[in-house]
Amino acid sequence: MSTLTVLTPGGSADVPGQIDGPRATLAAAELPAAIGWELKPEGLCRGDVCVPVQGLDGPTVDLAEVAGALGSTVLVDDQTAAVAISVPAQDRRAGLIGRQAPDFSLPDLDGNLHTLEQFAGRKRLLIAFASW
């Protein structure tokens, strides 16, 4: 078992887990620390909200199955042991329909963090670049 870095819209967490190709698994007891949801007899729960699920009753869970039950997608990078979980599809769809980008933070070239909200009411241009 190694350490996985799990990235969610709510933040990131380092938890014990394992990556095997496109699959990332961890102990069911690690779910609250990793994604903020807990596996209970009634399903995946966060606070008062529970999502009924089937087949997630073992000691370990596949994060792709968990994310799928929550309407999210998963990207697993076995090179860095990182797992990214998206916002649920319904939230992405609502953002597209409303043309409203979620707030996020990115560093500038000097390493200072800036949020999208800082520029509310002004035109913004975000340039993404990758060297590959």
A tleap script that builds the chain and sets N, CA, C and O, in Angstrom:
source leaprc.protein.ff14SB
mol = sequence {
  NMET SER THR LEU THR VAL LEU THR PRO GLY
  GLY SER ALA ASP VAL PRO GLY GLN ILE ASP
  GLY PRO ARG ALA THR LEU ALA ALA ALA GLU
  LEU PRO ALA ALA ILE GLY TRP GLU LEU LYS
  PRO GLU GLY LEU CYS ARG GLY ASP VAL CYS
  VAL PRO VAL GLN GLY LEU ASP GLY PRO THR
  VAL ASP LEU ALA GLU VAL ALA GLY ALA LEU
  GLY SER THR VAL LEU VAL ASP ASP GLN THR
  ALA ALA VAL ALA ILE SER VAL PRO ALA GLN
  ASP ARG ARG ALA GLY LEU ILE GLY ARG GLN
  ALA PRO ASP PHE SER LEU PRO ASP LEU ASP
  GLY ASN LEU HIE THR LEU GLU GLN PHE ALA
  GLY ARG LYS ARG LEU LEU ILE ALA PHE ALA
  SER CTRP
}
set mol.1.N position { 0.852 -1.176 0.000 }
set mol.1.CA position { 0.000 0.000 0.000 }
set mol.1.C position { 0.895 1.235 0.000 }
set mol.1.O position { 1.868 1.313 0.749 }
set mol.2.N position { 0.553 2.191 -0.844 }
set mol.2.CA position { 1.322 3.431 -0.931 }
set mol.2.C position { 0.424 4.610 -0.570 }
set mol.2.O position { -0.704 4.419 -0.117 }
set mol.3.N position { 0.911 5.797 -0.763 }
set mol.3.CA position { 0.127 6.989 -0.474 }
set mol.3.C position { -0.431 7.551 -1.772 }
set mol.3.O position { 0.301 7.755 -2.741 }
set mol.4.N position { -1.739 7.798 -1.779 }
set mol.4.CA position { -2.410 8.418 -2.913 }
set mol.4.C position { -2.697 9.868 -2.579 }
set mol.4.O position { -3.069 10.189 -1.450 }
set mol.5.N position { -2.528 10.736 -3.545 }
set mol.5.CA position { -2.975 12.110 -3.408 }
set mol.5.C position { -4.305 12.200 -4.142 }
set mol.5.O position { -4.361 12.044 -5.362 }
set mol.6.N position { -5.374 12.451 -3.395 }
set mol.6.CA position { -6.715 12.513 -3.968 }
set mol.6.C position { -7.117 13.980 -4.066 }
set mol.6.O position { -7.184 14.684 -3.058 }
set mol.7.N position { -7.382 14.432 -5.290 }
set mol.7.CA position { -7.772 15.812 -5.560 }
set mol.7.C position { -9.269 15.859 -5.831 }
set mol.7.O position { -9.770 15.151 -6.705 }
set mol.8.N position { -9.975 16.686 -5.087 }
set mol.8.CA position { -11.414 16.863 -5.270 }
set mol.8.C position { -11.703 18.355 -5.374 }
set mol.8.O position { -10.825 19.171 -5.091 }
set mol.9.N position { -12.913 18.727 -5.774 }
set mol.9.CA position { -13.245 20.158 -5.804 }
set mol.9.C position { -13.096 20.821 -4.439 }
set mol.9.O position { -12.907 22.035 -4.359 }
set mol.10.N position { -13.178 20.039 -3.368 }
set mol.10.CA position { -13.071 20.584 -2.023 }
set mol.10.C position { -11.653 20.689 -1.493 }
set mol.10.O position { -11.441 21.262 -0.424 }
set mol.11.N position { -10.676 20.151 -2.211 }
set mol.11.CA position { -9.299 20.195 -1.742 }
set mol.11.C position { -8.553 18.930 -2.097 }
set mol.11.O position { -8.914 18.227 -3.041 }
set mol.12.N position { -7.514 18.644 -1.339 }
set mol.12.CA position { -6.724 17.443 -1.595 }
set mol.12.C position { -6.410 16.746 -0.284 }
set mol.12.O position { -6.416 17.354 0.786 }
set mol.13.N position { -6.136 15.444 -0.397 }
set mol.13.CA position { -5.801 14.655 0.788 }
set mol.13.C position { -4.827 13.562 0.383 }
set mol.13.O position { -4.932 12.999 -0.706 }
set mol.14.N position { -3.890 13.270 1.254 }
set mol.14.CA position { -2.979 12.141 1.062 }
set mol.14.C position { -3.467 11.015 1.947 }
set mol.14.O position { -3.545 11.162 3.167 }
set mol.15.N position { -3.800 9.878 1.326 }
set mol.15.CA position { -4.348 8.738 2.057 }
set mol.15.C position { -3.669 7.454 1.595 }
set mol.15.O position { -3.179 7.382 0.468 }
set mol.16.N position { -3.636 6.439 2.461 }
set mol.16.CA position { -3.082 5.155 2.026 }
set mol.16.C position { -4.006 4.528 0.979 }
set mol.16.O position { -5.227 4.519 1.135 }
set mol.17.N position { -3.405 4.010 -0.080 }
set mol.17.CA position { -4.185 3.371 -1.125 }
set mol.17.C position { -3.274 2.700 -2.118 }
set mol.17.O position { -2.067 2.592 -1.902 }
set mol.18.N position { -3.861 2.248 -3.216 }
set mol.18.CA position { -3.090 1.518 -4.204 }
set mol.18.C position { -3.592 1.847 -5.599 }
set mol.18.O position { -4.794 1.986 -5.823 }
set mol.19.N position { -2.663 1.970 -6.530 }
set mol.19.CA position { -3.021 2.167 -7.938 }
set mol.19.C position { -2.571 0.940 -8.707 }
set mol.19.O position { -1.427 0.498 -8.597 }
set mol.20.N position { -3.493 0.401 -9.489 }
set mol.20.CA position { -3.201 -0.741 -10.343 }
set mol.20.C position { -3.735 -0.406 -11.722 }
set mol.20.O position { -4.909 -0.629 -12.016 }
set mol.21.N position { -2.863 0.133 -12.570 }
set mol.21.CA position { -3.301 0.572 -13.903 }
set mol.21.C position { -4.256 1.746 -13.770 }
set mol.21.O position { -3.914 2.759 -13.160 }
set mol.22.N position { -5.469 1.615 -14.344 }
set mol.22.CA position { -6.430 2.723 -14.266 }
set mol.22.C position { -7.264 2.725 -12.984 }
set mol.22.O position { -8.123 3.588 -12.802 }
set mol.23.N position { -7.013 1.763 -12.097 }
set mol.23.CA position { -7.806 1.638 -10.871 }
set mol.23.C position { -7.060 2.178 -9.661 }
set mol.23.O position { -5.870 1.917 -9.481 }
set mol.24.N position { -7.769 2.927 -8.842 }
set mol.24.CA position { -7.219 3.407 -7.572 }
set mol.24.C position { -8.139 2.894 -6.479 }
set mol.24.O position { -9.339 3.172 -6.488 }
set mol.25.N position { -7.584 2.152 -5.543 }
set mol.25.CA position { -8.380 1.597 -4.460 }
set mol.25.C position { -7.832 2.054 -3.120 }
set mol.25.O position { -6.643 2.336 -2.971 }
set mol.26.N position { -8.733 2.119 -2.153 }
set mol.26.CA position { -8.335 2.441 -0.789 }
set mol.26.C position { -9.312 1.792 0.174 }
set mol.26.O position { -10.382 1.329 -0.220 }
set mol.27.N position { -8.932 1.767 1.431 }
set mol.27.CA position { -9.806 1.196 2.454 }
set mol.27.C position { -11.053 2.064 2.577 }
set mol.27.O position { -10.974 3.292 2.529 }
set mol.28.N position { -12.201 1.418 2.737 }
set mol.28.CA position { -13.457 2.157 2.865 }
set mol.28.C position { -13.391 3.148 4.020 }
set mol.28.O position { -14.016 4.207 3.964 }
set mol.29.N position { -12.645 2.816 5.058 }
set mol.29.CA position { -12.511 3.710 6.211 }
set mol.29.C position { -11.774 5.003 5.865 }
set mol.29.O position { -11.881 5.980 6.607 }
set mol.30.N position { -11.030 5.037 4.757 }
set mol.30.CA position { -10.285 6.230 4.341 }
set mol.30.C position { -11.126 7.198 3.506 }
set mol.30.O position { -10.681 8.314 3.235 }
set mol.31.N position { -12.341 6.791 3.091 }
set mol.31.CA position { -13.164 7.654 2.240 }
set mol.31.C position { -13.437 9.034 2.838 }
set mol.31.O position { -13.299 10.029 2.127 }
set mol.32.N position { -13.821 9.138 4.121 }
set mol.32.CA position { -14.080 10.485 4.659 }
set mol.32.C position { -12.871 11.408 4.543 }
set mol.32.O position { -13.027 12.586 4.221 }
set mol.33.N position { -11.683 10.899 4.798 }
set mol.33.CA position { -10.475 11.727 4.693 }
set mol.33.C position { -10.161 12.055 3.241 }
set mol.33.O position { -9.676 13.145 2.939 }
set mol.34.N position { -10.439 11.110 2.338 }
set mol.34.CA position { -10.083 11.294 0.929 }
set mol.34.C position { -11.054 12.191 0.189 }
set mol.34.O position { -10.632 13.088 -0.541 }
set mol.35.N position { -12.371 11.961 0.365 }
set mol.35.CA position { -13.347 12.690 -0.450 }
set mol.35.C position { -14.471 13.354 0.343 }
set mol.35.O position { -15.299 14.066 -0.226 }
set mol.36.N position { -14.500 13.123 1.657 }
set mol.36.CA position { -15.542 13.760 2.465 }
set mol.36.C position { -16.847 12.976 2.534 }
set mol.36.O position { -17.798 13.428 3.172 }
set mol.37.N position { -16.913 11.819 1.896 }
set mol.37.CA position { -18.091 10.961 1.932 }
set mol.37.C position { -17.740 9.709 2.719 }
set mol.37.O position { -16.594 9.260 2.709 }
set mol.38.N position { -18.741 9.142 3.407 }
set mol.38.CA position { -18.535 7.969 4.239 }
set mol.38.C position { -19.431 6.843 3.739 }
set mol.38.O position { -20.584 7.074 3.372 }
set mol.39.N position { -18.903 5.639 3.727 }
set mol.39.CA position { -19.689 4.481 3.312 }
set mol.39.C position { -20.434 3.926 4.521 }
set mol.39.O position { -19.821 3.473 5.488 }
set mol.40.N position { -21.766 3.968 4.455 }
set mol.40.CA position { -22.635 3.473 5.525 }
set mol.40.C position { -23.580 2.437 4.935 }
set mol.40.O position { -23.635 2.287 3.714 }
set mol.41.N position { -24.328 1.716 5.774 }
set mol.41.CA position { -25.279 0.734 5.242 }
set mol.41.C position { -26.300 1.354 4.280 }
set mol.41.O position { -26.762 0.677 3.361 }
set mol.42.N position { -26.658 2.625 4.476 }
set mol.42.CA position { -27.645 3.270 3.600 }
set mol.42.C position { -27.024 3.832 2.319 }
set mol.42.O position { -27.751 4.306 1.446 }
set mol.43.N position { -25.695 3.788 2.190 }
set mol.43.CA position { -25.020 4.244 0.978 }
set mol.43.C position { -23.850 5.152 1.290 }
set mol.43.O position { -23.308 5.131 2.395 }
set mol.44.N position { -23.465 5.950 0.307 }
set mol.44.CA position { -22.424 6.960 0.501 }
set mol.44.C position { -23.070 8.175 1.136 }
set mol.44.O position { -24.041 8.713 0.604 }
set mol.45.N position { -22.543 8.612 2.265 }
set mol.45.CA position { -23.184 9.703 3.000 }
set mol.45.C position { -22.187 10.814 3.314 }
set mol.45.O position { -21.017 10.575 3.612 }
set mol.46.N position { -22.699 12.027 3.233 }
set mol.46.CA position { -21.976 13.222 3.684 }
set mol.46.C position { -23.001 14.070 4.407 }
set mol.46.O position { -23.917 14.620 3.795 }
set mol.47.N position { -22.838 14.170 5.719 }
set mol.47.CA position { -23.828 14.888 6.524 }
set mol.47.C position { -25.171 14.176 6.442 }
set mol.47.O position { -25.250 12.967 6.660 }
set mol.48.N position { -26.228 14.924 6.129 }
set mol.48.CA position { -27.573 14.361 6.034 }
set mol.48.C position { -27.879 13.758 4.669 }
set mol.48.O position { -28.937 13.156 4.486 }
set mol.49.N position { -26.977 13.907 3.714 }
set mol.49.CA position { -27.212 13.445 2.347 }
set mol.49.C position { -26.603 12.061 2.159 }
set mol.49.O position { -25.426 11.846 2.448 }
set mol.50.N position { -27.412 11.126 1.672 }
set mol.50.CA position { -26.933 9.778 1.366 }
set mol.50.C position { -27.319 9.411 -0.055 }
set mol.50.O position { -28.428 9.706 -0.500 }
set mol.51.N position { -26.408 8.770 -0.762 }
set mol.51.CA position { -26.643 8.289 -2.111 }
set mol.51.C position { -26.625 6.764 -2.049 }
set mol.51.O position { -25.605 6.177 -1.688 }
set mol.52.N position { -27.735 6.115 -2.394 }
set mol.52.CA position { -27.747 4.646 -2.364 }
set mol.52.C position { -26.757 4.075 -3.378 }
set mol.52.O position { -26.672 4.556 -4.508 }
set mol.53.N position { -26.017 3.059 -2.975 }
set mol.53.CA position { -25.052 2.414 -3.861 }
set mol.53.C position { -25.135 0.905 -3.674 }
set mol.53.O position { -25.574 0.412 -2.635 }
set mol.54.N position { -24.703 0.183 -4.704 }
set mol.54.CA position { -24.619 -1.272 -4.616 }
set mol.54.C position { -23.204 -1.698 -4.946 }
set mol.54.O position { -22.539 -1.077 -5.775 }
set mol.55.N position { -22.745 -2.755 -4.301 }
set mol.55.CA position { -21.443 -3.313 -4.622 }
set mol.55.C position { -20.258 -2.612 -3.981 }
set mol.55.O position { -19.115 -2.930 -4.307 }
set mol.56.N position { -20.492 -1.677 -3.088 }
set mol.56.CA position { -19.392 -0.992 -2.403 }
set mol.56.C position { -19.350 -1.371 -0.928 }
set mol.56.O position { -19.141 -0.517 -0.066 }
set mol.57.N position { -19.548 -2.647 -0.644 }
set mol.57.CA position { -19.637 -3.045 0.760 }
set mol.57.C position { -18.416 -3.796 1.265 }
set mol.57.O position { -18.444 -4.328 2.375 }
set mol.58.N position { -17.349 -3.853 0.486 }
set mol.58.CA position { -16.146 -4.552 0.923 }
set mol.58.C position { -15.238 -3.671 1.753 }
set mol.58.O position { -15.536 -2.498 1.979 }
set mol.59.N position { -14.119 -4.239 2.212 }
set mol.59.CA position { -13.173 -3.450 3.015 }
set mol.59.C position { -12.423 -2.408 2.184 }
set mol.59.O position { -11.957 -1.406 2.726 }
set mol.60.N position { -12.302 -2.637 0.868 }
set mol.60.CA position { -11.676 -1.653 -0.006 }
set mol.60.C position { -12.671 -1.213 -1.070 }
set mol.60.O position { -13.591 -1.952 -1.423 }
set mol.61.N position { -12.476 -0.008 -1.573 }
set mol.61.CA position { -13.367 0.530 -2.607 }
set mol.61.C position { -12.540 1.067 -3.762 }
set mol.61.O position { -11.420 1.541 -3.577 }
set mol.62.N position { -13.105 0.986 -4.942 }
set mol.62.CA position { -12.508 1.545 -6.154 }
set mol.62.C position { -13.019 2.977 -6.271 }
set mol.62.O position { -14.230 3.196 -6.298 }
set mol.63.N position { -12.121 3.950 -6.342 }
set mol.63.CA position { -12.537 5.350 -6.388 }
set mol.63.C position { -13.340 5.678 -7.644 }
set mol.63.O position { -14.161 6.596 -7.620 }
set mol.64.N position { -13.124 4.954 -8.732 }
set mol.64.CA position { -13.919 5.185 -9.945 }
set mol.64.C position { -15.376 4.794 -9.700 }
set mol.64.O position { -16.287 5.479 -10.165 }
set mol.65.N position { -15.601 3.700 -8.976 }
set mol.65.CA position { -16.964 3.280 -8.654 }
set mol.65.C position { -17.629 4.274 -7.701 }
set mol.65.O position { -18.803 4.607 -7.859 }
set mol.66.N position { -16.877 4.738 -6.725 }
set mol.66.CA position { -17.410 5.726 -5.776 }
set mol.66.C position { -17.776 7.009 -6.514 }
set mol.66.O position { -18.872 7.542 -6.339 }
set mol.67.N position { -16.865 7.495 -7.328 }
set mol.67.CA position { -17.109 8.729 -8.072 }
set mol.67.C position { -18.290 8.564 -9.018 }
set mol.67.O position { -19.116 9.468 -9.140 }
set mol.68.N position { -18.380 7.425 -9.685 }
set mol.68.CA position { -19.503 7.168 -10.585 }
set mol.68.C position { -20.832 7.211 -9.863 }
set mol.68.O position { -21.814 7.731 -10.391 }
set mol.69.N position { -20.868 6.664 -8.652 }
set mol.69.CA position { -22.100 6.700 -7.861 }
set mol.69.C position { -22.487 8.129 -7.496 }
set mol.69.O position { -23.665 8.426 -7.298 }
set mol.70.N position { -21.496 9.011 -7.406 }
set mol.70.CA position { -21.749 10.411 -7.064 }
set mol.70.C position { -21.914 11.299 -8.295 }
set mol.70.O position { -22.091 12.511 -8.167 }
set mol.71.N position { -21.856 10.695 -9.500 }
set mol.71.CA position { -22.021 11.463 -10.736 }
set mol.71.C position { -20.763 12.186 -11.167 }
set mol.71.O position { -20.829 13.134 -11.949 }
set mol.72.N position { -19.619 11.750 -10.666 }
set mol.72.CA position { -18.340 12.377 -10.996 }
set mol.72.C position { -17.506 11.451 -11.867 }
set mol.72.O position { -17.830 10.275 -12.034 }
set mol.73.N position { -16.447 11.986 -12.408 }
set mol.73.CA position { -15.485 11.193 -13.164 }
set mol.73.C position { -14.148 11.204 -12.443 }
set mol.73.O position { -13.901 12.037 -11.572 }
set mol.74.N position { -13.293 10.267 -12.821 }
set mol.74.CA position { -12.002 10.104 -12.155 }
set mol.74.C position { -10.887 10.048 -13.185 }
set mol.74.O position { -11.047 9.490 -14.270 }
set mol.75.N position { -9.766 10.631 -12.827 }
set mol.75.CA position { -8.547 10.519 -13.611 }
set mol.75.C position { -7.468 9.998 -12.674 }
set mol.75.O position { -7.217 10.588 -11.623 }
set mol.76.N position { -6.827 8.893 -13.052 }
set mol.76.CA position { -5.797 8.269 -12.225 }
set mol.76.C position { -4.455 8.409 -12.930 }
set mol.76.O position { -4.319 8.037 -14.096 }
set mol.77.N position { -3.462 8.947 -12.223 }
set mol.77.CA position { -2.110 9.054 -12.745 }
set mol.77.C position { -1.211 8.138 -11.930 }
set mol.77.O position { -0.846 8.459 -10.799 }
set mol.78.N position { -0.856 7.000 -12.508 }
set mol.78.CA position { -0.044 6.036 -11.762 }
set mol.78.C position { 1.397 6.496 -11.571 }
set mol.78.O position { 2.084 5.993 -10.682 }
set mol.79.N position { 1.870 7.436 -12.382 }
set mol.79.CA position { 3.236 7.945 -12.240 }
set mol.79.C position { 3.405 8.780 -10.974 }
set mol.79.O position { 4.446 8.708 -10.321 }
set mol.80.N position { 2.400 9.565 -10.625 }
set mol.80.CA position { 2.486 10.444 -9.456 }
set mol.80.C position { 1.617 9.973 -8.296 }
set mol.80.O position { 1.599 10.607 -7.241 }
set mol.81.N position { 0.899 8.873 -8.479 }
set mol.81.CA position { -0.034 8.344 -7.481 }
set mol.81.C position { -1.083 9.390 -7.109 }
set mol.81.O position { -1.445 9.553 -5.943 }
set mol.82.N position { -1.562 10.096 -8.143 }
set mol.82.CA position { -2.585 11.121 -7.936 }
set mol.82.C position { -3.902 10.672 -8.560 }
set mol.82.O position { -3.928 10.045 -9.619 }
set mol.83.N position { -4.981 11.005 -7.884 }
set mol.83.CA position { -6.322 10.681 -8.354 }
set mol.83.C position { -7.136 11.963 -8.306 }
set mol.83.O position { -7.289 12.564 -7.242 }
set mol.84.N position { -7.662 12.389 -9.457 }
set mol.84.CA position { -8.482 13.602 -9.518 }
set mol.84.C position { -9.934 13.198 -9.717 }
set mol.84.O position { -10.253 12.406 -10.604 }
set mol.85.N position { -10.807 13.745 -8.888 }
set mol.85.CA position { -12.249 13.473 -8.971 }
set mol.85.C position { -12.951 14.784 -9.304 }
set mol.85.O position { -12.758 15.798 -8.632 }
set mol.86.N position { -13.770 14.746 -10.354 }
set mol.86.CA position { -14.433 15.965 -10.833 }
set mol.86.C position { -15.642 16.320 -9.981 }
set mol.86.O position { -16.088 15.537 -9.143 }
set mol.87.N position { -16.158 17.514 -10.217 }
set mol.87.CA position { -17.452 17.873 -9.633 }
set mol.87.C position { -18.508 17.009 -10.304 }
set mol.87.O position { -18.284 16.537 -11.418 }
set mol.88.N position { -19.642 16.789 -9.669 }
set mol.88.CA position { -20.691 15.968 -10.283 }
set mol.88.C position { -21.169 16.552 -11.614 }
set mol.88.O position { -21.137 17.764 -11.828 }
set mol.89.N position { -21.613 15.657 -12.503 }
set mol.89.CA position { -22.070 16.055 -13.840 }
set mol.89.C position { -23.169 17.106 -13.776 }
set mol.89.O position { -23.192 18.023 -14.597 }
set mol.90.N position { -24.081 16.988 -12.813 }
set mol.90.CA position { -25.173 17.967 -12.726 }
set mol.90.C position { -24.641 19.364 -12.419 }
set mol.90.O position { -25.198 20.351 -12.899 }
set mol.91.N position { -23.577 19.462 -11.632 }
set mol.91.CA position { -22.973 20.767 -11.344 }
set mol.91.C position { -22.256 21.325 -12.566 }
set mol.91.O position { -22.324 22.522 -12.846 }
set mol.92.N position { -21.562 20.439 -13.296 }
set mol.92.CA position { -20.898 20.888 -14.527 }
set mol.92.C position { -21.929 21.382 -15.536 }
set mol.92.O position { -21.733 22.414 -16.176 }
set mol.93.N position { -23.031 20.640 -15.675 }
set mol.93.CA position { -24.090 21.011 -16.609 }
set mol.93.C position { -24.718 22.348 -16.217 }
set mol.93.O position { -24.957 23.196 -17.077 }
set mol.94.N position { -24.985 22.540 -14.930 }
set mol.94.CA position { -25.573 23.801 -14.465 }
set mol.94.C position { -24.627 24.967 -14.739 }
set mol.94.O position { -25.072 26.054 -15.106 }
set mol.95.N position { -23.328 24.746 -14.564 }
set mol.95.CA position { -22.355 25.796 -14.847 }
set mol.95.C position { -22.323 26.172 -16.314 }
set mol.95.O position { -22.192 27.347 -16.660 }
set mol.96.N position { -22.443 25.169 -17.182 }
set mol.96.CA position { -22.452 25.448 -18.617 }
set mol.96.C position { -23.719 26.178 -19.031 }
set mol.96.O position { -23.668 27.126 -19.815 }
set mol.97.N position { -24.846 25.742 -18.509 }
set mol.97.CA position { -26.118 26.387 -18.860 }
set mol.97.C position { -26.137 27.822 -18.354 }
set mol.97.O position { -26.559 28.728 -19.072 }
set mol.98.N position { -25.684 28.032 -17.129 }
set mol.98.CA position { -25.668 29.372 -16.543 }
set mol.98.C position { -24.458 30.197 -16.944 }
set mol.98.O position { -24.352 31.371 -16.589 }
set mol.99.N position { -23.543 29.578 -17.685 }
set mol.99.CA position { -22.308 30.237 -18.115 }
set mol.99.C position { -21.567 30.868 -16.937 }
set mol.99.O position { -21.065 31.988 -17.020 }
set mol.100.N position { -21.515 30.127 -15.857 }
set mol.100.CA position { -20.878 30.604 -14.635 }
set mol.100.C position { -19.725 29.670 -14.285 }
set mol.100.O position { -19.947 28.495 -13.992 }
set mol.101.N position { -18.528 30.168 -14.313 }
set mol.101.CA position { -17.359 29.369 -13.946 }
set mol.101.C position { -17.264 29.271 -12.426 }
set mol.101.O position { -17.538 30.243 -11.723 }
set mol.102.N position { -16.879 28.106 -11.921 }
set mol.102.CA position { -16.685 27.995 -10.466 }
set mol.102.C position { -15.458 28.810 -10.058 }
set mol.102.O position { -14.535 28.991 -10.852 }
set mol.103.N position { -15.453 29.296 -8.827 }
set mol.103.CA position { -14.297 30.036 -8.350 }
set mol.103.C position { -13.122 29.073 -8.190 }
set mol.103.O position { -13.311 27.934 -7.764 }
set mol.104.N position { -11.944 29.508 -8.519 }
set mol.104.CA position { -10.741 28.704 -8.362 }
set mol.104.C position { -9.575 29.630 -8.093 }
set mol.104.O position { -9.667 30.841 -8.298 }
set mol.105.N position { -8.481 29.054 -7.632 }
set mol.105.CA position { -7.258 29.817 -7.351 }
set mol.105.C position { -6.126 29.286 -8.204 }
set mol.105.O position { -5.969 28.076 -8.365 }
set mol.106.N position { -5.335 30.202 -8.751 }
set mol.106.CA position { -4.144 29.844 -9.518 }
set mol.106.C position { -3.021 30.805 -9.168 }
set mol.106.O position { -3.263 31.981 -8.900 }
set mol.107.N position { -1.787 30.299 -9.172 }
set mol.107.CA position { -0.667 31.201 -8.894 }
set mol.107.C position { -0.264 31.988 -10.142 }
set mol.107.O position { -0.397 31.500 -11.265 }
set mol.108.N position { 0.230 33.211 -9.930 }
set mol.108.CA position { 0.802 33.965 -11.047 }
set mol.108.C position { 2.271 33.559 -11.187 }
set mol.108.O position { 2.727 32.648 -10.496 }
set mol.109.N position { 3.003 34.216 -12.060 }
set mol.109.CA position { 4.395 33.842 -12.303 }
set mol.109.C position { 5.290 34.033 -11.083 }
set mol.109.O position { 6.355 33.424 -10.989 }
set mol.110.N position { 4.855 34.885 -10.141 }
set mol.110.CA position { 5.621 35.102 -8.916 }
set mol.110.C position { 5.180 34.187 -7.781 }
set mol.110.O position { 5.726 34.257 -6.680 }
set mol.111.N position { 4.190 33.323 -8.041 }
set mol.111.CA position { 3.715 32.391 -7.026 }
set mol.111.C position { 2.589 32.932 -6.156 }
set mol.111.O position { 2.154 32.245 -5.233 }
set mol.112.N position { 2.103 34.147 -6.421 }
set mol.112.CA position { 1.010 34.725 -5.643 }
set mol.112.C position { -0.321 34.153 -6.141 }
set mol.112.O position { -0.586 34.132 -7.343 }
set mol.113.N position { -1.145 33.693 -5.210 }
set mol.113.CA position { -2.438 33.120 -5.587 }
set mol.113.C position { -3.457 34.199 -5.917 }
set mol.113.O position { -3.547 35.224 -5.241 }
set mol.114.N position { -4.219 33.945 -6.969 }
set mol.114.CA position { -5.312 34.832 -7.368 }
set mol.114.C position { -6.548 33.980 -7.596 }
set mol.114.O position { -6.452 32.868 -8.117 }
set mol.115.N position { -7.706 34.493 -7.209 }
set mol.115.CA position { -8.951 33.774 -7.433 }
set mol.115.C position { -9.718 34.419 -8.573 }
set mol.115.O position { -9.528 35.594 -8.888 }
set mol.116.N position { -10.580 33.636 -9.178 }
set mol.116.CA position { -11.418 34.168 -10.249 }
set mol.116.C position { -12.320 35.275 -9.704 }
set mol.116.O position { -12.579 36.266 -10.387 }
set mol.117.N position { -12.788 35.101 -8.490 }
set mol.117.CA position { -13.693 36.069 -7.857 }
set mol.117.C position { -13.052 37.444 -7.719 }
set mol.117.O position { -13.758 38.452 -7.730 }
set mol.118.N position { -11.718 37.507 -7.587 }
set mol.118.CA position { -11.024 38.788 -7.471 }
set mol.118.C position { -11.304 39.701 -8.658 }
set mol.118.O position { -11.247 40.925 -8.540 }
set mol.119.N position { -11.602 39.106 -9.783 }
set mol.119.CA position { -11.780 39.864 -11.014 }
set mol.119.C position { -13.245 39.961 -11.430 }
set mol.119.O position { -13.541 40.194 -12.602 }
set mol.120.N position { -14.156 39.785 -10.487 }
set mol.120.CA position { -15.595 39.861 -10.778 }
set mol.120.C position { -15.929 41.219 -11.391 }
set mol.120.O position { -15.445 42.258 -10.940 }
set mol.121.N position { -16.764 41.188 -12.426 }
set mol.121.CA position { -17.179 42.413 -13.084 }
set mol.121.C position { -16.205 42.902 -14.134 }
set mol.121.O position { -16.475 43.889 -14.819 }
set mol.122.N position { -15.077 42.228 -14.270 }
set mol.122.CA position { -14.084 42.615 -15.278 }
set mol.122.C position { -13.902 41.463 -16.258 }
set mol.122.O position { -14.122 40.304 -15.907 }
set mol.123.N position { -13.506 41.774 -17.467 }
set mol.123.CA position { -13.223 40.735 -18.451 }
set mol.123.C position { -11.958 40.007 -18.032 }
set mol.123.O position { -11.019 40.607 -17.507 }
set mol.124.N position { -11.952 38.678 -18.279 }
set mol.124.CA position { -10.815 37.855 -17.888 }
set mol.124.C position { -10.421 36.961 -19.054 }
set mol.124.O position { -11.271 36.533 -19.836 }
set mol.125.N position { -9.151 36.687 -19.162 }
set mol.125.CA position { -8.623 35.769 -20.160 }
set mol.125.C position { -7.673 34.824 -19.435 }
set mol.125.O position { -6.717 35.264 -18.796 }
set mol.126.N position { -7.937 33.545 -19.534 }
set mol.126.CA position { -7.095 32.533 -18.904 }
set mol.126.C position { -6.393 31.774 -20.018 }
set mol.126.O position { -7.041 31.213 -20.902 }
set mol.127.N position { -5.083 31.759 -19.975 }
set mol.127.CA position { -4.294 31.058 -20.981 }
set mol.127.C position { -3.678 29.829 -20.305 }
set mol.127.O position { -2.968 29.951 -19.307 }
set mol.128.N position { -3.956 28.661 -20.854 }
set mol.128.CA position { -3.384 27.420 -20.346 }
set mol.128.C position { -2.347 26.941 -21.340 }
set mol.128.O position { -2.588 26.955 -22.547 }
set mol.129.N position { -1.193 26.516 -20.843 }
set mol.129.CA position { -0.107 26.109 -21.702 }
set mol.129.C position { 0.520 24.857 -21.139 }
set mol.129.O position { 0.673 24.728 -19.924 }
set mol.130.N position { 0.882 23.938 -22.000 }
set mol.130.CA position { 1.625 22.748 -21.608 }
set mol.130.C position { 2.761 22.550 -22.600 }
set mol.130.O position { 2.558 22.707 -23.804 }
set mol.131.N position { 3.933 22.214 -22.129 }
set mol.131.CA position { 5.099 22.124 -22.986 }
set mol.131.C position { 5.084 20.909 -23.907 }
set mol.131.O position { 5.823 20.879 -24.891 }
set mol.132.N position { 4.253 19.901 -23.607 }
set mol.132.CA position { 4.269 18.722 -24.462 }
set mol.132.C position { 3.529 18.960 -25.743 }
set mol.132.O position { 3.445 18.064 -26.583 }
savepdb mol mol.pdb
quit
